[in-house]
Amino acid sequence: MKITFYGATKEVTGSKHLLSINGVNIMLDYGMHQGKRSEATALNKKIPINPDKIDFLILSHAHIDHSGLLPLLVKNGYKNRIFATKATKDLIDIMLRDSGHIQEMDVEYINKKKAKRGEPLVEPLYTVEDAQNVMPLVHGVNYYEKVKLTDEISFTFYDAGHILGSAQVLLEFKENGETKRLLFTGDLGRENLPIIRDPDTIEKADAMISESTYGGRLHGDITDVTGRFKDIILRTHKRGGKIVIPSFSVGRTQEVVYELNKLVEAHEVPLMPVYVDSPLSVNATDVFKKHRECFDDETWAMINNHDDPFGFKMLTYIRDVEESKRLNECNKPCIIISASGMCEAGRIRHHLKHNISDERNTIMIVGYMARNTLGRRIREKEKEVKIFGEMYPVKAEVVVFDEFSAHGDQRDLIKHIKSASPKNLFLVHGEENQINILKEKTLETFQTNINIPNYGDAFELR
């Protein structure tokens, strides 16, 4: 078996890993790079392997940094099957179209400015139509259902506990007459996250490709989320301000709404309007409601008690762009949850533009922010940030809320690695300092051959 790494190498976006087994090429994920615009654009345009040479593609989950370049791959000739869980299939149907739409709109906005300056115009990476062309290739698979790719290669999806439909991929194959197992974690979740089930534990793998986003960090207790969220709401309301929450449309938005639901139903916070301002978030919430097979026991208990986990008094879901614009005319306390999660596109940038310089307001960071993104600069509490080419002073309170993280921390990752006991471990999807810390801590607990690949590195395993 040969593994070649084409993304998420010493960084947290652009997941792409190519397996070559007995002459069969299998791509794990095909994600978009996010970060510094010029660098990310160059990497996203690069197609590292001829699409005709890929026999199968297996998708771990729907987040754009794992699925976002599928339309470009298909546009350039990929015609074979794409495997995903059934919930992931429904999510990428809306997410990839939304990504294409955002790119079309962003390019239209940029080209207006370029035309005035007499500069060359740019084209979107892909369009809505390109995104729609992906779906006929996608095959929805149940968790724990063994899928036979060839006579000698099969795979099974296990729950990753990261977002709705997220999966670990266990590949089993025969090589030189010997049966071997490779585990790809995708993005690994953590125990006790709201709504979805906990990650499955996989025992015994010959090789393992593990994410390492928080390999050097320990999260706060997820059970402390409700109390801390309540404190933020109370003090912002007292100032007469707004809470603006940049949030991933899939997973994080639903979790934030779920926690707000509990506070509102318990009458622990003042009644104030809550807006989920993202067409994708609205559509994703509909997918959540469809895929109840992914829910944990606590969420089922709410449903059985006739309580909607994704709806409560004063909550409004917004699709219309004019209604979104009117939110910025509101001077009363409210909560605005909007995408994209890293603040690199979408309506959240407009809300930040209008609210980040008002000291009454709070910007609540509830997700991972990659290097060189607007979200990362806000998270690091820079005094000024650039939005749509103009500088804005950061006067709003900035609150970092890692307790919401859907990624396992160092303890979770080491526990998972130790359970699988791989002979060869590859650490990806993490910044270099996080990976190095995880490597050291893992070796203190479990002895294995640990590899930290660079972009394009290939490894032969026998």
Phi, psi and omega in degrees: 000141177237135177241128176239133186255120183243018178175169183055033178259111184058027174207170189249023175218170173077036183301120176203118181223126184255124175256133173242112185232116178053039178082002179256129180259122182237120178266128173262112181068159172209076191263163181272140172281139177230145182149219180303125194304311184296317181291316181296318180298317180296317180292322182291329179284340183282124177254105192288339181218142178304122181306331179294340183272354180266122183273323180215152174231128180244125186255127182283320178193181195270348182305144189298330179286359175241337184236350197292346179255010176304318179299324179291321179296314180293320178302329182261016167117359178290130186231003185267183186286146173242122182257137178207161172295163183296323177292320178297321177302315180292325180290316182290336176302319180271326186288319181290323175296320178297318178299316177298319179296315180299317180296320178297316181292318179297319179294320177300317180295314181294319184292332175298317179290319181295321180297320179295327181270358180072025181266158178298141180279161181243163179242152177292153178300318173202169186246176175301318180298318177300320179296320181296331182288348179286320195299325178299342181270348188272128179248120179279133184234143176284152168302145173069009178266118181284125181250124181269117179273315175220181178299336186246357185228130174218166176216160178222138175272131171241153185294131177264346177063028184259301172221175177307126177082357183292145187220147162270148182247118175254111178265133176237133185207158176257132180219121183056039177078002183245135178278130182231160182229132174238131179249126173248118185285341194060222171262121184268129180277200182223163181288148173071017171295147178292154170079301189262167181287160177289159179297145172285147174265129181250127181257138172065108173218143177286324178221153183215133172252112186243139170291161183211031185310311180245043181295341180246017187224150174246129181282156167290166182292125180301334181287349178274355186303311187300313181295318181290321178298317179302315181299319180296317180297314183298314184287328177289319178299320180297327178281350184079024185256179177256152169252119179252124185240104171291128188213140172298135185294332183249115178102290186293317179301314181294324178293319178296316178298319179301315180291320176298320178305313181298318181292319181292314182296331180271001179058038182263352178227154177297146175291121178214151182298139175238127183240128168260102189254082178189116178304323180294319179298320179297313180294322179296322178297324175297323178293320176304314182297331181285328188252065181289346179296344181269354187283152175272177185296322182296318179292321177297324179296320177298315182297317180294340177267012179063032176252125179280113181297342186244020180204142177199171180303137177081001178266129180233129173265130186245127172252322189288133184292326180291323176295324176297316181297325181293338178299330182281355174266351182282129180250011180259158178303135177199172177238128180241119177251121187212156181257160010268163187298325181264007175067025183264351180198173173082189189288337183301327182295325177291320179293323177293318178305319184274345190235346189287341182260011179255117186291348176286338190271166175232132170258118186253113182267116186241009182213172180293139178239116181291160178303145174068017174260159176301320180300322179294320180294323176291317179303321181277006172059045172295149186286333178222146176225153179264126177230124184052040173082000180239149182272137178231131176291139179268098179253341177293153174292133177251121181243126178261125190237072183291344180301337179281353188306135178266005176261140173298150177266191185304316180298315181298316183293315180295320177300318182291317180297315182298323179296318181285334178048054183287150174286326179232127181240131178245123182258119183228182174051054176196150174289155192303320181294323178292320179295315183296320178295316179298320178301311181298315182292325178296315182293338174289337185254324189210129181270121178206170177273110185256129179242138176241093188287152167262167179302128177088354180293140178237143182230129174265124178245133181236000000 
